[in-house]
Amino acid sequence: MSSSKVLVVGGGPAGSIAALALIKLGHSVSVYERFHHPRYRIGESLLPGTMSILARLGLKPQIDAAGFVRKPSATFLWGVDQAPWTFSFSVPQVSGWIYDHALQVKRDEFDAMLLEEVKRRGGEVKQDCSVTDIRADHPDHVEIDIDDADGLRSVSGDYLVDASGSDSILVNKLGCRNYDEFYRSLAVWSYFRCPDPFRGDLRGTTYSITFEHGWCWMIPLKGDVYSVGVIVDQSKAEEIRNEGLDNFYQRTLSACRGAKALLGTAKRVDEVRVVRDWSYDTSIHSRGRFFLVGDSACFTDPLFSQGVHLAAQSAVSAAAGIDRISRYPNEADDVHRWYGKSYSLTFEQYHEFLASFYNFASFTEPESEFWNKRRIAEPDDQRFERRNWFENLVKDSQKADWKIEDFRDRASTMIAIGRHSRQDLSSDFSDAELVPRRIEWVSQLTKKLNSVTKLVWIGHDVRLETYYKVDPEDFTLKPRLILANEAGKVMTKYAVEPAVGAIFRKLASEEIGYRTLIKLLSDAGCAENSSQIVVRLFEAGLLTGYDSSGLQVHIQDRLRFDGVGVDYEV
């Protein structure tokens, strides 16, 4: 194996996880961090998929010893007069690295722990070290200029991981950042001394609570402290300037009755902070000898706490990509195409998921500037002109009149599955009360699929295309095969063997129903995920189906995002 020297700019979770993965893969790493850890950061709520990545990197003992709050779910008071609903992380333990919970962390401790582990495993870590320039256009190396206690100097390496965050020097030089036109919000937050008010399955959950002018997050941290923030429209910036940050925060938080009820008489114990313009992506994710990871590449709205997971997933993917190119230099262009596509697909999933929930709430909350701006009502909404998910939604709707209700239904279906049986939050809530609704949803989906007596492949050709997958255990990047058609439609979630391609070529020329297809896939070695493959093909626009009367069977697209469930992308 060819070992490379990799420069990592930034020592937050993205940089540290990239460094740890690279060390695991046998490469030498130098991390350059502008501040000295521990240092403050927002973004305290994790996802189960992040836990899985950290565990597979061998960090479980350190994380367990840190004593962070266990996060079993995310709970929403989402919409006026709506009963609470919970997105539970409870899943079957199909493997040792599938997690049914996440953590609520203090980022100063969490980030410092990760960076210290890089050093402990042999990585070079330089703190209080500013990177003042990056030159990544050389064909055979990269260079950075650094400024620390030893003065100004240049450092070179074989590859570079840019984990420097939203103020990335490299991204600014490339001019490749695009700010989002839909999630134009700002966040104002602080911390309160407040014990968790609930026992049982709500203990440790994150709360997201709507009110007239936005929504509020509440995240329980160790030491009986809650992180409490309000998300409002960017137009509120003028009000903040006029009345001051503290007064604005106090007044706005008071308008969120659900949050005030949970906080009671709790006292604020920290300063008030604000951030804006956080939702963006980039047109370039990697090229030549550099990879952008975490907030350097993109970030979107924090509603489902996906920020750290997107950082962790991209960090492992970048490490795997560098490792692959080091060993197979002739595959560099293919690896960069894969990295950009996989990153974009994950970001698009998050963007669509969040937009659906904002759109749902916009029809239940009182009329206000915030919620009116987050309503999706027209197929030519220019705020989504760069979003593939919206383009596909509009194309699907062109077969009939535009019906935004179809998009709203995706959120309402998920909300119904997690809806509490009580109108108010209570320690009596149990994850077990959601099980019958999950079973009912699966039963209805299975009934629809079983009614399909004729499946139709969309397109002229059934193709098997090469696509990379990160091995979940050793983090190496391996070429696999995925199903595609000649129009560029692909289903990337599940890799398949050539025998599966033959089955779908047979389906393209013969009349095969759902039950027959499931048997054929099972016989080809796909028994564990045969139905998931079919559903994903429906969602990818590669498959449709008809019942015995010749009527098309509509399989509602699920709202999905990485980091939960049992099928982590990395």
C-alpha positions as CSV (number, residue, x, y, z in Angstrom):
1,M,0.0,0.0,0.0
2,S,1.2,3.6,-0.7
3,S,1.2,5.7,2.4
4,S,0.5,9.4,1.9
5,K,1.2,12.5,3.9
6,V,-2.2,14.3,4.4
7,L,-2.6,17.9,5.6
8,V,-5.9,18.5,7.5
9,V,-6.9,22.1,7.9
10,G,-9.3,22.3,10.9
11,G,-9.5,20.3,14.2
12,G,-13.2,20.1,14.7
13,P,-15.1,16.8,14.3
14,A,-14.7,16.8,10.5
15,G,-11.0,17.3,10.7
16,S,-10.4,14.9,13.6
17,I,-12.5,12.1,12.2
18,A,-10.9,12.5,8.8
19,A,-7.5,12.3,10.5
20,L,-8.5,9.2,12.6
21,A,-9.8,7.4,9.5
22,L,-6.6,8.2,7.5
23,I,-4.5,6.9,10.4
24,K,-6.6,3.7,10.4
25,L,-6.0,3.4,6.7
26,G,-2.2,3.7,7.2
27,H,-1.5,7.3,6.2
28,S,0.4,10.0,8.1
29,V,-1.6,13.1,9.1
30,S,-0.9,16.6,10.3
31,V,-3.8,18.6,11.7
32,Y,-3.7,22.5,11.8
33,E,-6.2,24.0,14.2
34,R,-6.6,27.8,14.5
35,F,-7.7,27.7,18.2
36,H,-6.5,25.9,21.2
37,H,-8.9,23.2,22.5
38,P,-11.1,23.1,24.4
39,R,-13.0,25.9,22.7
40,Y,-16.7,26.8,22.4
41,R,-18.8,25.5,19.5
42,I,-22.6,25.2,18.9
43,G,-24.0,21.9,17.4
44,E,-24.4,19.7,20.5
45,S,-26.9,17.2,19.2
46,L,-25.6,14.1,17.4
47,L,-27.2,11.3,15.3
48,P,-26.9,7.5,15.8
49,G,-24.8,7.2,12.6
50,T,-22.2,9.5,14.1
51,M,-22.0,7.2,17.1
52,S,-21.5,4.3,14.8
53,I,-18.6,5.9,12.9
54,L,-16.9,6.8,16.2
55,A,-17.4,3.3,17.6
56,R,-15.8,1.8,14.4
57,L,-12.9,4.1,14.9
58,G,-12.4,2.6,18.3
59,L,-13.6,5.6,20.3
60,K,-16.4,4.0,22.3
61,P,-14.5,3.8,25.6
62,Q,-13.6,7.5,25.5
63,I,-17.1,8.5,24.6
64,D,-18.7,6.3,27.4
65,A,-16.3,7.8,29.9
66,A,-17.2,11.4,29.0
67,G,-20.7,11.0,30.5
68,F,-22.6,12.9,27.8
69,V,-26.4,12.8,27.9
70,R,-27.9,9.8,26.1
71,K,-30.3,11.0,23.2
72,P,-33.0,8.4,22.4
73,S,-35.0,10.5,19.9
74,A,-36.0,13.9,18.7
75,T,-39.4,15.2,19.8
76,F,-41.4,17.9,18.1
77,L,-44.2,20.2,19.1
78,W,-44.6,21.1,15.4
79,G,-47.7,23.1,14.5
80,V,-50.5,24.8,16.4
81,D,-52.7,22.4,18.4
82,Q,-50.8,19.4,17.1
83,A,-50.0,16.6,19.6
84,P,-46.3,16.0,20.1
85,W,-44.6,13.5,17.9
86,T,-41.3,11.7,18.4
87,F,-38.7,10.5,15.9
88,S,-37.4,7.5,17.8
89,F,-34.0,6.1,17.1
90,S,-35.1,2.7,18.2
91,V,-34.0,0.1,15.6
92,P,-33.3,-3.6,15.5
93,Q,-29.6,-4.4,16.3
94,V,-28.9,-6.1,13.0
95,S,-25.1,-5.6,13.5
96,G,-22.8,-4.5,16.3
97,W,-22.3,-1.0,14.9
98,I,-25.9,-0.1,14.5
99,Y,-26.9,2.4,17.2
100,D,-30.4,3.0,18.7
101,H,-29.4,6.3,20.3
102,A,-27.1,9.3,19.9
103,L,-25.6,11.8,22.4
104,Q,-26.1,15.4,23.5
105,V,-22.5,16.6,23.8
106,K,-20.7,19.7,25.1
107,R,-18.7,20.5,22.0
108,D,-15.7,21.9,23.8
109,E,-15.2,18.5,25.5
110,F,-16.2,16.4,22.6
111,D,-14.0,18.2,20.0
112,A,-11.0,18.2,22.4
113,M,-11.4,14.5,23.0
114,L,-11.4,13.7,19.3
115,L,-8.4,15.9,18.6
116,E,-6.5,14.5,21.5
117,E,-7.1,11.0,20.2
118,V,-5.6,12.0,16.8
119,K,-2.4,13.0,18.7
120,R,-2.5,9.8,20.8
121,R,-2.6,7.6,17.7
122,G,0.4,9.3,16.2
123,G,-1.0,12.2,14.2
124,E,0.7,15.5,14.3
125,V,-1.6,18.2,15.9
126,K,-0.7,21.9,15.8
127,Q,-3.1,24.2,17.8
128,D,-3.1,28.0,17.9
129,C,-2.0,27.6,14.3
130,S,-3.6,29.7,11.5
131,V,-3.6,28.5,7.9
132,T,-3.2,31.7,5.9
133,D,-3.1,30.3,2.4
134,I,-3.7,27.0,0.5
135,R,-2.3,26.1,-2.8
136,A,-4.0,22.9,-4.1
137,D,-3.5,23.3,-7.8
138,H,-0.1,21.4,-8.1
139,P,-0.4,18.1,-9.9
140,D,1.8,16.2,-7.4
141,H,1.4,17.9,-4.0
142,V,-0.4,20.5,-2.0
143,E,1.0,23.5,0.0
144,I,-0.2,25.6,2.9
145,D,1.2,28.6,4.7
146,I,0.9,28.5,8.4
147,D,1.4,31.1,11.2
148,D,2.0,29.9,14.8
149,A,4.4,30.5,17.7
150,D,7.3,29.4,15.4
151,G,6.4,32.1,12.8
152,L,5.3,32.0,9.2
153,R,6.3,29.1,7.0
154,S,5.1,26.8,4.3
155,V,4.3,23.1,4.6
156,S,3.7,20.6,1.8
157,G,1.9,17.2,1.6
158,D,0.5,14.7,-0.8
159,Y,-3.2,15.5,-0.2
160,L,-5.3,18.0,1.7
161,V,-8.5,17.8,3.7
162,D,-10.2,21.1,4.2
163,A,-12.2,20.9,7.4
164,S,-11.8,24.6,8.3
165,G,-15.5,25.4,8.3
166,S,-17.7,28.1,6.9
167,D,-14.8,30.6,6.4
168,S,-12.7,28.2,4.3
169,I,-9.8,30.0,2.5
170,L,-9.9,27.4,-0.2
171,V,-13.6,27.7,-0.9
172,N,-13.2,31.5,-1.1
173,K,-10.3,31.2,-3.5
174,L,-12.4,28.8,-5.7
175,G,-15.5,31.0,-5.5
176,C,-17.7,27.9,-5.4
177,R,-20.0,28.6,-2.5
178,N,-23.8,29.0,-3.1
179,Y,-26.0,30.4,-0.4
180,D,-29.5,28.8,0.0
181,E,-32.5,30.9,-0.9
182,F,-35.0,28.9,1.1
183,Y,-33.4,28.5,4.5
184,R,-32.7,32.2,5.1
185,S,-32.7,32.2,8.8
186,L,-30.7,33.3,11.8
187,A,-30.2,31.6,15.2
188,V,-30.1,33.3,18.6
189,W,-29.3,31.1,21.6
190,S,-28.0,30.7,25.1
191,Y,-28.0,28.2,28.0
192,F,-30.3,27.7,31.1
193,R,-29.8,25.8,34.3
194,C,-32.7,23.4,34.1
195,P,-32.9,19.7,35.0
196,D,-34.5,17.4,32.4
197,P,-38.2,17.6,33.3
198,F,-39.1,14.1,32.2
199,R,-38.3,10.5,33.0
200,G,-38.6,7.4,30.8
201,D,-38.3,7.5,27.0
202,L,-38.4,11.3,26.8
203,R,-35.4,11.8,29.0
204,G,-32.5,13.1,26.9
205,T,-34.6,13.9,23.8
206,T,-34.1,17.1,21.7
207,Y,-37.2,19.3,21.5
208,S,-38.1,21.4,18.4
209,I,-41.0,23.7,19.1
210,T,-42.8,26.0,16.6
211,F,-44.2,29.4,17.4
212,E,-45.6,32.3,15.3
213,H,-42.2,33.7,14.2
214,G,-40.1,30.5,13.9
215,W,-39.1,27.6,16.0
216,C,-37.1,26.9,19.1
217,W,-34.6,24.1,20.0
218,M,-34.0,22.7,23.5
219,I,-31.1,20.3,24.0
220,P,-30.3,18.8,27.4
221,L,-26.6,18.7,28.3
222,K,-24.8,17.2,31.2
223,G,-24.8,19.2,34.4
224,D,-28.5,20.0,34.2
225,V,-28.0,22.6,31.5
226,Y,-30.3,23.2,28.4
227,S,-29.1,24.7,25.1
228,V,-32.0,26.9,24.0
229,G,-32.1,28.6,20.7
230,V,-34.6,30.4,18.5
231,I,-34.6,30.2,14.7
232,V,-36.2,33.3,13.1
233,D,-36.1,34.9,9.6
234,Q,-33.1,36.9,8.6
235,S,-35.3,40.0,8.4
236,K,-35.2,40.0,12.2
237,A,-31.6,41.3,12.1
238,E,-32.8,44.9,12.1
239,E,-34.9,44.2,15.3
240,I,-31.8,42.8,16.9
241,R,-29.8,45.9,16.1
242,N,-32.5,48.2,17.4
243,E,-33.3,46.5,20.7
244,G,-30.1,44.6,21.4
245,L,-29.3,40.9,21.3
246,D,-30.3,40.0,24.9
247,N,-33.6,41.9,24.8
248,F,-34.5,40.3,21.4
249,Y,-33.7,36.8,22.7
250,Q,-35.7,37.2,25.8
251,R,-38.7,38.7,24.0
252,T,-38.7,36.1,21.2
253,L,-38.2,33.1,23.5
254,S,-41.1,34.3,25.6
255,A,-43.3,34.0,22.5
256,C,-42.6,30.3,22.3
257,R,-45.0,29.0,24.9
258,G,-43.9,25.4,24.6
259,A,-40.3,26.2,25.4
260,K,-41.3,28.5,28.3
261,A,-43.5,25.8,29.8
262,L,-40.5,23.4,29.8
263,L,-38.1,25.9,31.1
264,G,-40.4,27.2,33.9
265,T,-38.4,29.5,36.2
266,A,-35.0,28.3,34.9
267,K,-32.2,31.0,34.9
268,R,-30.0,31.8,32.0
269,V,-26.4,31.0,32.8
270,D,-24.5,32.1,29.7
271,E,-24.3,34.9,27.2
272,V,-26.6,35.2,24.2
273,R,-25.0,34.4,20.8
274,V,-26.2,34.8,17.2
275,V,-25.3,33.3,13.8
276,R,-26.7,33.9,10.3
277,D,-26.1,32.8,6.7
278,W,-25.3,29.2,7.6
279,S,-27.2,27.4,4.9
280,Y,-25.1,26.9,1.8
281,D,-23.4,24.3,-0.5
282,T,-20.5,24.3,-2.9
283,S,-20.3,23.4,-6.6
284,I,-17.0,21.7,-6.0
285,H,-16.5,19.0,-3.3
286,S,-13.1,17.7,-4.3
287,R,-10.6,18.0,-7.1
288,G,-7.0,17.0,-7.8
289,R,-5.4,16.5,-4.4
290,F,-8.0,18.2,-2.1
291,F,-11.3,17.2,-0.5
292,L,-13.8,19.6,1.3
293,V,-15.5,18.1,4.3
294,G,-18.0,19.2,6.9
295,D,-18.9,22.9,7.0
296,S,-16.3,23.7,4.4
297,A,-18.4,22.1,1.8
298,C,-22.0,22.7,3.0
299,F,-24.4,23.1,5.8
300,T,-28.1,23.4,5.9
301,D,-30.8,24.1,8.5
302,P,-30.2,22.5,12.0
303,L,-33.7,21.2,12.5
304,F,-32.8,17.5,12.5
305,S,-29.3,17.9,14.1
306,Q,-27.5,16.6,11.0
307,G,-24.5,18.9,11.0
308,V,-22.0,16.8,12.9
309,H,-23.1,13.7,11.1
310,L,-22.6,15.2,7.7
311,A,-19.2,16.3,8.9
312,A,-18.4,12.8,10.1
313,Q,-19.7,11.0,7.0
314,S,-17.9,13.3,4.6
315,A,-14.7,13.0,6.7
316,V,-14.7,9.2,6.4
317,S,-15.6,9.4,2.7
318,A,-12.7,11.8,2.0
319,A,-10.3,9.6,3.9
320,A,-11.4,6.6,1.9
321,G,-11.2,8.5,-1.3
322,I,-7.6,9.7,-0.6
323,D,-6.7,6.1,0.3
324,R,-8.1,4.8,-2.9
325,I,-6.3,7.4,-5.1
326,S,-3.1,6.7,-3.2
327,R,-3.3,3.1,-4.2
328,Y,-4.9,3.4,-7.6
329,P,-3.9,6.9,-9.0
330,N,-5.5,6.1,-12.4
331,E,-8.9,6.1,-10.6
332,A,-8.6,9.7,-9.3
333,D,-11.2,11.2,-11.7
334,D,-13.7,8.4,-10.9
335,V,-13.2,8.8,-7.1
336,H,-13.8,12.6,-7.3
337,R,-17.0,12.0,-9.3
338,W,-18.1,9.5,-6.7
339,Y,-17.3,11.9,-3.8
340,G,-19.2,14.8,-5.4
341,K,-22.2,12.7,-6.3
342,S,-22.5,10.9,-2.9
343,Y,-22.0,14.2,-1.0
344,S,-24.6,16.0,-3.2
345,L,-27.1,13.1,-2.8
346,T,-26.8,13.3,1.0
347,F,-27.2,17.0,1.1
348,E,-30.2,16.9,-1.2
349,Q,-31.9,14.3,1.1
350,Y,-31.4,16.6,4.1
351,H,-32.6,19.6,2.1
352,E,-35.8,17.9,0.9
353,F,-36.5,16.4,4.3
354,L,-36.3,19.7,6.1
355,A,-38.2,21.6,3.4
356,S,-41.1,19.1,3.8
357,F,-41.4,19.7,7.6
358,Y,-41.1,23.5,7.2
359,N,-43.8,23.4,4.5
360,F,-46.1,21.2,6.8
361,A,-45.8,23.7,9.7
362,S,-46.4,26.7,7.4
363,F,-50.0,25.4,7.0
364,T,-50.6,25.0,10.7
365,E,-48.9,28.1,12.2
366,P,-50.5,31.6,12.2
367,E,-49.7,33.7,9.2
368,S,-46.3,35.3,9.7
369,E,-43.4,36.4,7.6
370,F,-41.3,33.4,8.8
371,W,-43.9,30.7,7.9
372,N,-45.2,32.4,4.8
373,K,-41.6,32.4,3.4
374,R,-41.3,28.7,4.2
375,R,-44.4,27.6,2.3
376,I,-44.0,25.8,-1.0
377,A,-46.9,26.5,-3.2
378,E,-45.8,26.8,-6.8
379,P,-43.9,24.5,-9.2
380,D,-41.8,27.4,-10.5
381,D,-40.5,28.4,-7.0
382,Q,-37.1,30.0,-7.9
383,R,-35.7,29.4,-4.5
384,F,-35.2,25.7,-5.5
385,E,-33.8,26.2,-9.0
386,R,-30.5,24.4,-8.0
387,R,-32.2,21.6,-6.1
388,N,-32.5,18.2,-7.9
389,W,-35.2,16.9,-5.5
390,F,-37.5,19.8,-6.3
391,E,-36.9,19.4,-10.1
392,N,-37.9,15.7,-9.8
393,L,-40.9,16.6,-7.7
394,V,-42.2,19.0,-10.4
395,K,-41.5,16.5,-13.2
396,D,-43.6,13.9,-11.4
397,S,-46.4,16.4,-10.8
398,Q,-46.6,17.3,-14.5
399,K,-48.4,14.1,-15.1
400,A,-51.4,15.8,-13.3
401,D,-52.1,19.2,-11.8
402,W,-49.5,20.4,-9.3
403,K,-50.5,19.2,-5.9
404,I,-48.4,20.5,-3.1
405,E,-50.5,18.3,-0.8
406,D,-48.5,15.3,-2.2
407,F,-45.3,16.9,-0.8
408,R,-47.0,17.8,2.5
409,D,-48.1,14.2,2.9
410,R,-44.5,13.0,3.1
411,A,-44.1,14.9,6.3
412,S,-47.6,14.2,7.7
413,T,-47.0,10.4,7.2
414,M,-43.9,10.5,9.3
415,I,-45.5,12.7,11.9
416,A,-48.5,10.3,12.2
417,I,-46.1,7.4,12.8
418,G,-44.5,9.2,15.7
419,R,-47.6,11.0,17.1
420,H,-48.0,10.7,20.9
421,S,-51.3,9.4,22.3
422,R,-51.5,12.3,24.6
423,Q,-51.9,16.0,23.7
424,D,-49.2,17.1,26.2
425,L,-45.7,15.9,26.9
426,S,-45.6,13.4,29.7
427,S,-43.2,11.0,31.4
428,D,-45.8,8.4,30.7
429,F,-44.8,8.5,27.0
430,S,-43.2,5.2,25.9
431,D,-41.6,4.4,22.6
432,A,-43.7,1.2,22.7
433,E,-46.8,3.2,21.9
434,L,-45.4,4.0,18.5
435,V,-44.8,0.4,17.5
436,P,-48.4,-0.3,16.4
437,R,-48.2,2.7,14.1
438,R,-44.9,1.6,12.6
439,I,-46.4,-1.9,12.0
440,E,-49.5,-0.4,10.4
441,W,-47.4,1.8,8.1
442,V,-45.3,-1.2,7.0
443,S,-48.5,-3.3,6.5
444,Q,-50.0,-0.7,4.3
445,L,-46.9,-0.4,2.2
446,T,-46.6,-4.2,1.9
447,K,-50.2,-4.4,0.8
448,K,-49.6,-1.8,-1.9
449,L,-46.5,-3.6,-3.1
450,N,-48.2,-6.9,-3.1
451,S,-51.0,-5.5,-5.3
452,V,-48.4,-4.9,-8.1
453,T,-48.9,-7.6,-10.7
454,K,-46.9,-5.9,-13.4
455,L,-43.6,-4.0,-12.8
456,V,-42.2,-1.7,-15.5
457,W,-38.6,-0.7,-15.8
458,I,-38.4,3.0,-16.7
459,G,-36.1,3.4,-19.6
460,H,-34.8,1.4,-22.5
461,D,-31.8,-0.2,-20.9
462,V,-31.0,-1.9,-17.6
463,R,-27.4,-1.0,-16.8
464,L,-24.9,-1.9,-14.2
465,E,-22.6,1.0,-13.5
466,T,-19.6,1.1,-11.3
467,Y,-20.0,3.1,-8.1
468,Y,-17.8,3.2,-5.0
469,K,-18.9,2.2,-1.5
470,V,-17.0,2.7,1.8
471,D,-16.5,-0.6,3.6
472,P,-18.2,-0.3,6.9
473,E,-15.5,-2.1,8.9
474,D,-12.1,-1.1,7.4
475,F,-13.2,2.2,5.7
476,T,-11.5,1.3,2.4
477,L,-13.2,2.4,-0.8
478,K,-14.3,-0.4,-3.1
479,P,-15.9,-0.3,-6.5
480,R,-19.3,-2.0,-6.7
481,L,-22.2,-2.2,-9.1
482,I,-25.4,-0.2,-9.0
483,L,-28.6,-0.3,-11.1
484,A,-29.1,2.5,-13.6
485,N,-30.8,3.4,-16.9
486,E,-29.6,5.2,-20.1
487,A,-31.1,8.5,-18.9
488,G,-28.8,8.8,-16.0
489,K,-31.2,7.6,-13.3
490,V,-29.4,5.5,-10.7
491,M,-30.1,3.8,-7.4
492,T,-27.0,4.2,-5.3
493,K,-28.1,3.0,-1.9
494,Y,-27.6,-0.8,-2.6
495,A,-24.8,-2.3,-4.5
496,V,-25.9,-5.4,-6.5
497,E,-24.3,-8.4,-8.2
498,P,-24.5,-9.1,-11.9
499,A,-27.2,-11.7,-11.3
500,V,-29.5,-8.9,-10.0
501,G,-28.9,-6.9,-13.2
502,A,-30.0,-10.0,-15.2
503,I,-33.2,-10.2,-13.2
504,F,-34.2,-6.6,-14.1
505,R,-33.3,-7.2,-17.7
506,K,-35.7,-10.1,-17.6
507,L,-38.3,-7.8,-16.0
508,A,-37.9,-5.3,-18.8
509,S,-38.9,-7.9,-21.4
510,E,-41.4,-10.0,-19.4
511,E,-44.4,-9.3,-17.2
512,I,-43.3,-9.8,-13.6
513,G,-45.2,-8.9,-10.5
514,Y,-43.8,-7.8,-7.1
515,R,-44.0,-11.1,-5.4
516,T,-42.3,-12.9,-8.2
517,L,-39.6,-10.2,-8.2
518,I,-39.0,-10.6,-4.5
519,K,-38.5,-14.4,-4.9
520,L,-36.1,-13.9,-7.8
521,L,-34.1,-11.3,-5.7
522,S,-34.1,-13.6,-2.7
523,D,-32.8,-16.5,-4.8
524,A,-30.0,-14.2,-6.1
525,G,-28.8,-13.6,-2.5
526,C,-30.8,-10.4,-1.7
527,A,-33.2,-11.9,0.8
528,E,-32.4,-9.5,3.6
529,N,-33.0,-6.3,1.5
530,S,-35.1,-7.4,-1.5
531,S,-38.1,-5.2,-0.6
532,Q,-35.9,-2.3,0.2
533,I,-34.2,-2.5,-3.2
534,V,-37.6,-2.4,-4.9
535,V,-38.8,0.5,-2.9
536,R,-35.6,2.4,-3.6
537,L,-35.9,1.8,-7.3
538,F,-39.4,3.3,-7.2
539,E,-38.0,6.3,-5.4
540,A,-35.2,6.6,-7.9
541,G,-37.6,6.8,-10.8
542,L,-36.4,3.5,-12.2
543,L,-39.4,1.3,-11.5
544,T,-43.2,1.7,-11.5
545,G,-46.0,-0.8,-11.1
546,Y,-49.6,-1.6,-12.0
547,D,-52.3,-3.7,-10.4
548,S,-54.5,-6.4,-12.0
549,S,-56.9,-3.7,-13.3
550,G,-54.1,-1.9,-15.1
551,L,-54.1,1.0,-12.6
552,Q,-50.8,2.5,-11.6
553,V,-49.9,1.8,-8.0
554,H,-48.5,4.9,-6.2
555,I,-45.7,4.2,-3.8
556,Q,-45.2,7.4,-1.8
557,D,-41.6,8.5,-1.7
558,R,-40.2,8.3,1.8
559,L,-38.4,11.2,3.4
560,R,-34.9,9.9,4.1
561,F,-31.7,11.1,5.5
562,D,-28.4,9.5,6.5
563,G,-27.4,8.8,10.1
564,V,-30.6,7.1,11.4
565,G,-32.1,3.6,10.9
566,V,-30.0,0.6,9.9
567,D,-28.7,1.6,6.5
568,Y,-25.9,4.1,7.2
569,E,-24.3,5.4,4.0
570,V,-20.9,5.2,5.8
